[in-house]
Amino acid sequence: MEGVLNERTRTVHKKGVENPHSRSKCGATKGVSHDQIRAVRVERAVEDFDAHRCGRCFSDAGGY
Ligand SMILES: [Zn+2]
């Protein structure tokens, strides 16, 4: 699955296909500068960057 990783917060989001400008599905990366955002597969972000999945983008991610 294609995703976007916020390298600062180490959160991976679903790619925002509905709104390309927000980059992530939930819009959380909207105000984040471009050099902190990396387009990467979700599985790879979790494995290689030790990122956690955004609870708003992934309903199965748990948490709040
Ligand atoms: Zn998100």
PDB file of the backbone (N, CA, C, O) and the ligand in Angstrom, with CONECT records:
HET     ZN  A 101       1
ATOM      1  N   MET A   1       0.844  -1.199   0.000  1.00  0.00           N
ATOM      2  CA  MET A   1       0.000   0.000   0.000  1.00  0.00           C
ATOM      3  C   MET A   1       0.879   1.249   0.000  1.00  0.00           C
ATOM      4  O   MET A   1       1.820   1.342   0.789  1.00  0.00           O
ATOM      5  N   GLU A   2       0.592   2.181  -0.851  1.00  0.00           N
ATOM      6  CA  GLU A   2       1.338   3.424  -0.898  1.00  0.00           C
ATOM      7  C   GLU A   2       0.981   4.298   0.306  1.00  0.00           C
ATOM      8  O   GLU A   2      -0.184   4.414   0.685  1.00  0.00           O
ATOM      9  N   GLY A   3       1.996   4.901   0.886  1.00  0.00           N
ATOM     10  CA  GLY A   3       1.752   5.753   2.040  1.00  0.00           C
ATOM     11  C   GLY A   3       2.668   6.954   2.030  1.00  0.00           C
ATOM     12  O   GLY A   3       3.508   7.112   1.145  1.00  0.00           O
ATOM     13  N   VAL A   4       2.492   7.797   3.030  1.00  0.00           N
ATOM     14  CA  VAL A   4       3.397   8.925   3.222  1.00  0.00           C
ATOM     15  C   VAL A   4       3.883   8.903   4.669  1.00  0.00           C
ATOM     16  O   VAL A   4       3.097   8.752   5.604  1.00  0.00           O
ATOM     17  N   LEU A   5       5.179   9.056   4.828  1.00  0.00           N
ATOM     18  CA  LEU A   5       5.778   9.016   6.148  1.00  0.00           C
ATOM     19  C   LEU A   5       6.172  10.422   6.590  1.00  0.00           C
ATOM     20  O   LEU A   5       6.852  11.153   5.869  1.00  0.00           O
ATOM     21  N   ASN A   6       5.735  10.775   7.775  1.00  0.00           N
ATOM     22  CA  ASN A   6       6.231  11.998   8.406  1.00  0.00           C
ATOM     23  C   ASN A   6       7.464  11.599   9.204  1.00  0.00           C
ATOM     24  O   ASN A   6       7.359  10.927  10.230  1.00  0.00           O
ATOM     25  N   GLU A   7       8.621  12.013   8.732  1.00  0.00           N
ATOM     26  CA  GLU A   7       9.863  11.564   9.365  1.00  0.00           C
ATOM     27  C   GLU A   7      10.076  12.193  10.730  1.00  0.00           C
ATOM     28  O   GLU A   7      10.791  11.637  11.563  1.00  0.00           O
ATOM     29  N   ARG A   8       9.482  13.313  10.962  1.00  0.00           N
ATOM     30  CA  ARG A   8       9.655  13.992  12.249  1.00  0.00           C
ATOM     31  C   ARG A   8       8.888  13.272  13.358  1.00  0.00           C
ATOM     32  O   ARG A   8       9.412  13.052  14.450  1.00  0.00           O
ATOM     33  N   THR A   9       7.655  12.914  13.065  1.00  0.00           N
ATOM     34  CA  THR A   9       6.832  12.252  14.075  1.00  0.00           C
ATOM     35  C   THR A   9       6.862  10.737  13.937  1.00  0.00           C
ATOM     36  O   THR A   9       6.326  10.015  14.778  1.00  0.00           O
ATOM     37  N   ARG A  10       7.494  10.264  12.865  1.00  0.00           N
ATOM     38  CA  ARG A  10       7.536   8.825  12.581  1.00  0.00           C
ATOM     39  C   ARG A  10       6.138   8.230  12.542  1.00  0.00           C
ATOM     40  O   ARG A  10       5.859   7.190  13.137  1.00  0.00           O
ATOM     41  N   THR A  11       5.279   8.922  11.825  1.00  0.00           N
ATOM     42  CA  THR A  11       3.928   8.434  11.615  1.00  0.00           C
ATOM     43  C   THR A  11       3.722   8.211  10.131  1.00  0.00           C
ATOM     44  O   THR A  11       4.057   9.068   9.313  1.00  0.00           O
ATOM     45  N   VAL A  12       3.176   7.071   9.788  1.00  0.00           N
ATOM     46  CA  VAL A  12       2.902   6.802   8.388  1.00  0.00           C
ATOM     47  C   VAL A  12       1.400   6.899   8.144  1.00  0.00           C
ATOM     48  O   VAL A  12       0.587   6.379   8.908  1.00  0.00           O
ATOM     49  N   HIS A  13       1.064   7.576   7.064  1.00  0.00           N
ATOM     50  CA  HIS A  13      -0.326   7.817   6.706  1.00  0.00           C
ATOM     51  C   HIS A  13      -0.637   7.151   5.367  1.00  0.00           C
ATOM     52  O   HIS A  13       0.254   6.823   4.584  1.00  0.00           O
ATOM     53  N   LYS A  14      -1.912   6.968   5.141  1.00  0.00           N
ATOM     54  CA  LYS A  14      -2.317   6.564   3.804  1.00  0.00           C
ATOM     55  C   LYS A  14      -2.144   7.730   2.851  1.00  0.00           C
ATOM     56  O   LYS A  14      -2.326   8.891   3.219  1.00  0.00           O
ATOM     57  N   LYS A  15      -1.793   7.402   1.636  1.00  0.00           N
ATOM     58  CA  LYS A  15      -1.630   8.443   0.635  1.00  0.00           C
ATOM     59  C   LYS A  15      -2.982   9.080   0.330  1.00  0.00           C
ATOM     60  O   LYS A  15      -3.980   8.386   0.138  1.00  0.00           O
ATOM     61  N   GLY A  16      -2.998  10.415   0.288  1.00  0.00           N
ATOM     62  CA  GLY A  16      -4.256  11.129   0.093  1.00  0.00           C
ATOM     63  C   GLY A  16      -4.615  11.271  -1.357  1.00  0.00           C
ATOM     64  O   GLY A  16      -4.250  12.259  -1.995  1.00  0.00           O
ATOM     65  N   VAL A  17      -5.315  10.317  -1.884  1.00  0.00           N
ATOM     66  CA  VAL A  17      -5.683  10.373  -3.299  1.00  0.00           C
ATOM     67  C   VAL A  17      -6.823  11.349  -3.548  1.00  0.00           C
ATOM     68  O   VAL A  17      -6.945  11.922  -4.631  1.00  0.00           O
ATOM     69  N   GLU A  18      -7.652  11.529  -2.530  1.00  0.00           N
ATOM     70  CA  GLU A  18      -8.794  12.426  -2.703  1.00  0.00           C
ATOM     71  C   GLU A  18      -8.340  13.874  -2.801  1.00  0.00           C
ATOM     72  O   GLU A  18      -8.880  14.662  -3.577  1.00  0.00           O
ATOM     73  N   ASN A  19      -7.348  14.203  -2.007  1.00  0.00           N
ATOM     74  CA  ASN A  19      -6.833  15.567  -1.982  1.00  0.00           C
ATOM     75  C   ASN A  19      -5.306  15.530  -2.046  1.00  0.00           C
ATOM     76  O   ASN A  19      -4.647  15.388  -1.016  1.00  0.00           O
ATOM     77  N   PRO A  20      -4.755  15.654  -3.217  1.00  0.00           N
ATOM     78  CA  PRO A  20      -3.297  15.533  -3.380  1.00  0.00           C
ATOM     79  C   PRO A  20      -2.517  16.564  -2.586  1.00  0.00           C
ATOM     80  O   PRO A  20      -1.362  16.329  -2.233  1.00  0.00           O
ATOM     81  N   HIS A  21      -3.124  17.688  -2.305  1.00  0.00           N
ATOM     82  CA  HIS A  21      -2.407  18.747  -1.602  1.00  0.00           C
ATOM     83  C   HIS A  21      -2.209  18.428  -0.128  1.00  0.00           C
ATOM     84  O   HIS A  21      -1.258  18.906   0.490  1.00  0.00           O
ATOM     85  N   SER A  22      -3.078  17.643   0.422  1.00  0.00           N
ATOM     86  CA  SER A  22      -2.927  17.276   1.830  1.00  0.00           C
ATOM     87  C   SER A  22      -1.957  16.111   1.989  1.00  0.00           C
ATOM     88  O   SER A  22      -1.494  15.830   3.094  1.00  0.00           O
ATOM     89  N   ARG A  23      -1.652  15.439   0.890  1.00  0.00           N
ATOM     90  CA  ARG A  23      -0.702  14.325   0.850  1.00  0.00           C
ATOM     91  C   ARG A  23      -1.159  13.094   1.609  1.00  0.00           C
ATOM     92  O   ARG A  23      -1.080  11.986   1.078  1.00  0.00           O
ATOM     93  N   SER A  24      -1.628  13.252   2.820  1.00  0.00           N
ATOM     94  CA  SER A  24      -2.137  12.092   3.536  1.00  0.00           C
ATOM     95  C   SER A  24      -3.658  12.096   3.539  1.00  0.00           C
ATOM     96  O   SER A  24      -4.296  13.133   3.360  1.00  0.00           O
ATOM     97  N   LYS A  25      -4.213  10.932   3.744  1.00  0.00           N
ATOM     98  CA  LYS A  25      -5.665  10.782   3.731  1.00  0.00           C
ATOM     99  C   LYS A  25      -6.331  11.624   4.815  1.00  0.00           C
ATOM    100  O   LYS A  25      -7.385  12.219   4.586  1.00  0.00           O
ATOM    101  N   CYS A  26      -5.713  11.674   5.995  1.00  0.00           N
ATOM    102  CA  CYS A  26      -6.326  12.385   7.115  1.00  0.00           C
ATOM    103  C   CYS A  26      -5.997  13.872   7.106  1.00  0.00           C
ATOM    104  O   CYS A  26      -6.611  14.646   7.841  1.00  0.00           O
ATOM    105  N   GLY A  27      -5.029  14.282   6.279  1.00  0.00           N
ATOM    106  CA  GLY A  27      -4.679  15.694   6.202  1.00  0.00           C
ATOM    107  C   GLY A  27      -3.677  16.148   7.253  1.00  0.00           C
ATOM    108  O   GLY A  27      -3.374  17.337   7.345  1.00  0.00           O
ATOM    109  N   ALA A  28      -3.163  15.221   8.040  1.00  0.00           N
ATOM    110  CA  ALA A  28      -2.263  15.591   9.134  1.00  0.00           C
ATOM    111  C   ALA A  28      -0.931  16.131   8.645  1.00  0.00           C
ATOM    112  O   ALA A  28      -0.231  16.818   9.389  1.00  0.00           O
ATOM    113  N   THR A  29      -0.570  15.828   7.401  1.00  0.00           N
ATOM    114  CA  THR A  29       0.719  16.273   6.875  1.00  0.00           C
ATOM    115  C   THR A  29       0.603  17.586   6.109  1.00  0.00           C
ATOM    116  O   THR A  29       1.557  18.030   5.470  1.00  0.00           O
ATOM    117  N   LYS A  30      -0.552  18.190   6.181  1.00  0.00           N
ATOM    118  CA  LYS A  30      -0.820  19.391   5.392  1.00  0.00           C
ATOM    119  C   LYS A  30       0.178  20.514   5.676  1.00  0.00           C
ATOM    120  O   LYS A  30       0.678  21.148   4.747  1.00  0.00           O
ATOM    121  N   GLY A  31       0.469  20.760   6.954  1.00  0.00           N
ATOM    122  CA  GLY A  31       1.352  21.864   7.314  1.00  0.00           C
ATOM    123  C   GLY A  31       2.802  21.470   7.505  1.00  0.00           C
ATOM    124  O   GLY A  31       3.620  22.278   7.944  1.00  0.00           O
ATOM    125  N   VAL A  32       3.122  20.226   7.174  1.00  0.00           N
ATOM    126  CA  VAL A  32       4.475  19.735   7.377  1.00  0.00           C
ATOM    127  C   VAL A  32       5.318  20.048   6.150  1.00  0.00           C
ATOM    128  O   VAL A  32       4.872  19.869   5.017  1.00  0.00           O
ATOM    129  N   SER A  33       6.533  20.515   6.382  1.00  0.00           N
ATOM    130  CA  SER A  33       7.371  20.891   5.252  1.00  0.00           C
ATOM    131  C   SER A  33       7.732  19.673   4.412  1.00  0.00           C
ATOM    132  O   SER A  33       7.785  18.544   4.899  1.00  0.00           O
ATOM    133  N   HIS A  34       7.975  19.939   3.158  1.00  0.00           N
ATOM    134  CA  HIS A  34       8.127  18.868   2.176  1.00  0.00           C
ATOM    135  C   HIS A  34       9.296  17.931   2.499  1.00  0.00           C
ATOM    136  O   HIS A  34       9.219  16.734   2.219  1.00  0.00           O
ATOM    137  N   ASP A  35      10.363  18.453   3.077  1.00  0.00           N
ATOM    138  CA  ASP A  35      11.531  17.608   3.327  1.00  0.00           C
ATOM    139  C   ASP A  35      11.343  16.663   4.499  1.00  0.00           C
ATOM    140  O   ASP A  35      12.198  15.818   4.763  1.00  0.00           O
ATOM    141  N   GLN A  36      10.233  16.802   5.201  1.00  0.00           N
ATOM    142  CA  GLN A  36       9.955  15.871   6.296  1.00  0.00           C
ATOM    143  C   GLN A  36       8.984  14.785   5.887  1.00  0.00           C
ATOM    144  O   GLN A  36       8.670  13.883   6.664  1.00  0.00           O
ATOM    145  N   ILE A  37       8.509  14.885   4.644  1.00  0.00           N
ATOM    146  CA  ILE A  37       7.541  13.917   4.145  1.00  0.00           C
ATOM    147  C   ILE A  37       8.211  13.021   3.115  1.00  0.00           C
ATOM    148  O   ILE A  37       8.884  13.492   2.199  1.00  0.00           O
ATOM    149  N   ARG A  38       8.015  11.749   3.283  1.00  0.00           N
ATOM    150  CA  ARG A  38       8.603  10.801   2.354  1.00  0.00           C
ATOM    151  C   ARG A  38       7.505   9.882   1.824  1.00  0.00           C
ATOM    152  O   ARG A  38       6.720   9.326   2.593  1.00  0.00           O
ATOM    153  N   ALA A  39       7.463   9.736   0.531  1.00  0.00           N
ATOM    154  CA  ALA A  39       6.527   8.794  -0.071  1.00  0.00           C
ATOM    155  C   ALA A  39       7.137   7.402  -0.005  1.00  0.00           C
ATOM    156  O   ALA A  39       8.190   7.148  -0.589  1.00  0.00           O
ATOM    157  N   VAL A  40       6.486   6.528   0.690  1.00  0.00           N
ATOM    158  CA  VAL A  40       7.043   5.200   0.927  1.00  0.00           C
ATOM    159  C   VAL A  40       5.892   4.223   1.145  1.00  0.00           C
ATOM    160  O   VAL A  40       4.799   4.605   1.563  1.00  0.00           O
ATOM    161  N   ARG A  41       6.160   2.971   0.855  1.00  0.00           N
ATOM    162  CA  ARG A  41       5.131   1.977   1.136  1.00  0.00           C
ATOM    163  C   ARG A  41       4.929   1.865   2.645  1.00  0.00           C
ATOM    164  O   ARG A  41       5.880   1.949   3.422  1.00  0.00           O
ATOM    165  N   VAL A  42       3.679   1.675   3.040  1.00  0.00           N
ATOM    166  CA  VAL A  42       3.335   1.644   4.456  1.00  0.00           C
ATOM    167  C   VAL A  42       4.109   0.556   5.189  1.00  0.00           C
ATOM    168  O   VAL A  42       4.633   0.784   6.279  1.00  0.00           O
ATOM    169  N   GLU A  43       4.178  -0.618   4.590  1.00  0.00           N
ATOM    170  CA  GLU A  43       4.859  -1.740   5.231  1.00  0.00           C
ATOM    171  C   GLU A  43       6.335  -1.432   5.443  1.00  0.00           C
ATOM    172  O   GLU A  43       6.923  -1.807   6.457  1.00  0.00           O
ATOM    173  N   ARG A  44       6.924  -0.742   4.466  1.00  0.00           N
ATOM    174  CA  ARG A  44       8.341  -0.428   4.549  1.00  0.00           C
ATOM    175  C   ARG A  44       8.603   0.650   5.607  1.00  0.00           C
ATOM    176  O   ARG A  44       9.617   0.614   6.304  1.00  0.00           O
ATOM    177  N   ALA A  45       7.687   1.596   5.715  1.00  0.00           N
ATOM    178  CA  ALA A  45       7.831   2.642   6.730  1.00  0.00           C
ATOM    179  C   ALA A  45       7.847   2.038   8.128  1.00  0.00           C
ATOM    180  O   ALA A  45       8.632   2.442   8.986  1.00  0.00           O
ATOM    181  N   VAL A  46       6.974   1.072   8.337  1.00  0.00           N
ATOM    182  CA  VAL A  46       6.887   0.423   9.647  1.00  0.00           C
ATOM    183  C   VAL A  46       8.145  -0.389   9.929  1.00  0.00           C
ATOM    184  O   VAL A  46       8.664  -0.371  11.045  1.00  0.00           O
ATOM    185  N   GLU A  47       8.631  -1.095   8.924  1.00  0.00           N
ATOM    186  CA  GLU A  47       9.776  -1.984   9.133  1.00  0.00           C
ATOM    187  C   GLU A  47      11.097  -1.220   9.161  1.00  0.00           C
ATOM    188  O   GLU A  47      11.924  -1.448  10.044  1.00  0.00           O
ATOM    189  N   ASP A  48      11.300  -0.325   8.212  1.00  0.00           N
ATOM    190  CA  ASP A  48      12.604   0.330   8.065  1.00  0.00           C
ATOM    191  C   ASP A  48      12.749   1.586   8.922  1.00  0.00           C
ATOM    192  O   ASP A  48      13.853   1.922   9.352  1.00  0.00           O
ATOM    193  N   PHE A  49      11.643   2.275   9.169  1.00  0.00           N
ATOM    194  CA  PHE A  49      11.726   3.540   9.887  1.00  0.00           C
ATOM    195  C   PHE A  49      11.120   3.446  11.284  1.00  0.00           C
ATOM    196  O   PHE A  49      11.079   4.437  12.014  1.00  0.00           O
ATOM    197  N   ASP A  50      10.652   2.259  11.654  1.00  0.00           N
ATOM    198  CA  ASP A  50      10.039   2.063  12.958  1.00  0.00           C
ATOM    199  C   ASP A  50       8.893   3.048  13.173  1.00  0.00           C
ATOM    200  O   ASP A  50       8.695   3.555  14.277  1.00  0.00           O
ATOM    201  N   ALA A  51       8.156   3.306  12.122  1.00  0.00           N
ATOM    202  CA  ALA A  51       7.041   4.241  12.194  1.00  0.00           C
ATOM    203  C   ALA A  51       5.794   3.537  12.727  1.00  0.00           C
ATOM    204  O   ALA A  51       5.663   2.316  12.642  1.00  0.00           O
ATOM    205  N   HIS A  52       4.900   4.326  13.269  1.00  0.00           N
ATOM    206  CA  HIS A  52       3.605   3.773  13.649  1.00  0.00           C
ATOM    207  C   HIS A  52       2.537   4.311  12.706  1.00  0.00           C
ATOM    208  O   HIS A  52       2.668   5.390  12.130  1.00  0.00           O
ATOM    209  N   ARG A  53       1.501   3.539  12.573  1.00  0.00           N
ATOM    210  CA  ARG A  53       0.466   3.896  11.611  1.00  0.00           C
ATOM    211  C   ARG A  53      -0.532   4.872  12.225  1.00  0.00           C
ATOM    212  O   ARG A  53      -0.928   4.735  13.383  1.00  0.00           O
ATOM    213  N   CYS A  54      -0.921   5.835  11.444  1.00  0.00           N
ATOM    214  CA  CYS A  54      -1.874   6.854  11.892  1.00  0.00           C
ATOM    215  C   CYS A  54      -3.235   6.222  12.186  1.00  0.00           C
ATOM    216  O   CYS A  54      -3.790   5.498  11.359  1.00  0.00           O
ATOM    217  N   GLY A  55      -3.754   6.506  13.367  1.00  0.00           N
ATOM    218  CA  GLY A  55      -5.030   5.925  13.764  1.00  0.00           C
ATOM    219  C   GLY A  55      -6.211   6.433  12.956  1.00  0.00           C
ATOM    220  O   GLY A  55      -7.254   5.784  12.884  1.00  0.00           O
ATOM    221  N   ARG A  56      -6.038   7.598  12.348  1.00  0.00           N
ATOM    222  CA  ARG A  56      -7.136   8.145  11.537  1.00  0.00           C
ATOM    223  C   ARG A  56      -7.119   7.590  10.122  1.00  0.00           C
ATOM    224  O   ARG A  56      -8.160   7.510   9.469  1.00  0.00           O
ATOM    225  N   CYS A  57      -5.946   7.209   9.653  1.00  0.00           N
ATOM    226  CA  CYS A  57      -5.857   6.647   8.308  1.00  0.00           C
ATOM    227  C   CYS A  57      -6.103   5.140   8.309  1.00  0.00           C
ATOM    228  O   CYS A  57      -6.615   4.578   7.342  1.00  0.00           O
ATOM    229  N   PHE A  58      -5.727   4.504   9.411  1.00  0.00           N
ATOM    230  CA  PHE A  58      -5.836   3.044   9.482  1.00  0.00           C
ATOM    231  C   PHE A  58      -6.756   2.680  10.630  1.00  0.00           C
ATOM    232  O   PHE A  58      -6.418   2.866  11.799  1.00  0.00           O
ATOM    233  N   SER A  59      -7.909   2.166  10.286  1.00  0.00           N
ATOM    234  CA  SER A  59      -8.888   1.856  11.311  1.00  0.00           C
ATOM    235  C   SER A  59      -8.453   0.690  12.176  1.00  0.00           C
ATOM    236  O   SER A  59      -8.973   0.500  13.275  1.00  0.00           O
ATOM    237  N   ASP A  60      -7.490  -0.099  11.680  1.00  0.00           N
ATOM    238  CA  ASP A  60      -7.038  -1.266  12.447  1.00  0.00           C
ATOM    239  C   ASP A  60      -5.759  -0.969  13.242  1.00  0.00           C
ATOM    240  O   ASP A  60      -5.156  -1.874  13.818  1.00  0.00           O
ATOM    241  N   ALA A  61      -5.355   0.298  13.266  1.00  0.00           N
ATOM    242  CA  ALA A  61      -4.100   0.648  13.929  1.00  0.00           C
ATOM    243  C   ALA A  61      -4.251   0.698  15.438  1.00  0.00           C
ATOM    244  O   ALA A  61      -3.253   0.659  16.158  1.00  0.00           O
ATOM    245  N   GLY A  62      -5.456   0.781  15.923  1.00  0.00           N
ATOM    246  CA  GLY A  62      -5.687   0.833  17.361  1.00  0.00           C
ATOM    247  C   GLY A  62      -5.399   2.215  17.914  1.00  0.00           C
ATOM    248  O   GLY A  62      -5.167   3.162  17.162  1.00  0.00           O
ATOM    249  N   GLY A  63      -5.416   2.322  19.214  1.00  0.00           N
ATOM    250  CA  GLY A  63      -5.159   3.609  19.852  1.00  0.00           C
ATOM    251  C   GLY A  63      -6.308   4.564  19.656  1.00  0.00           C
ATOM    252  O   GLY A  63      -7.447   4.154  19.434  1.00  0.00           O
ATOM    253  N   TYR A  64      -6.004   5.822  19.740  1.00  0.00           N
ATOM    254  CA  TYR A  64      -7.043   6.840  19.671  1.00  0.00           C
ATOM    255  C   TYR A  64      -6.940   7.651  18.389  1.00  0.00           C
ATOM    256  O   TYR A  64      -7.742   8.558  18.165  1.00  0.00           O
TER     257      TYR A  64
HETATM  258 ZN    ZN A 101      -3.179   9.930   8.936  1.00  0.00          ZN2+
END
